[in-house]
Amino acid sequence: MFSKLLLAAALLLQAPPAAPVSAPKAVPLGAAYDPTNPFARILAGSSTNAIVAETQSALAFMDYRPSRAGHVLVIPKSPTVSLLDATPQQLAGVMALARCVAIAQTVAFKADGITGISLDQNNGAPNQHVGHMHFHLIPNYGNRPSSPPATPLTKEQLEPVAARIRAAMPSEGC
């Protein structure tokens, strides 16, 4: 058996290299960006939300229907419908801020027994409800199930949680 593996490896090494394959371009989902979507309104300042953190290229704010305490959304400030439409620069900005928020969530909620952070991102119907790329950062609390509140929470209800996360944001690297 070992000799068959050696023979197969030798044949692979002697085979001519495969023709280079160009990377496929991201396939847009076909949806045009809607500048009146809820996240575009938040970015324009015409909708109020409990803001957690902001960089030059990304914004983090509380989900108004959190599935768990501390549920944060992170979005690029520039318009893009989905992950498939995003540029590497948009993704880099969003992921850098998401990392900082995840660190802050872990610090802020450790006393409550946080066991990690889930990062969630959906593209297209039926799972993506807002046509602006966004990532959910959801603290996990052991075996506690995820369940959104029956009614949306107000900024005033979410602000204390946002303040707790802001207070735990790393002072460097964010």
Secondary structure as UniProt FT lines:
FT   HELIX           2..14
FT   TURN            35..36
FT   HELIX           38..44
FT   STRAND          51..54
FT   STRAND          58..62
FT   TURN            69..70
FT   STRAND          72..76
FT   TURN            83..85
FT   HELIX           88..109
FT   HELIX           110..112
FT   STRAND          116..120
FT   TURN            125..127
FT   STRAND          135..140
FT   TURN            142..143
FT   HELIX           155..167
//
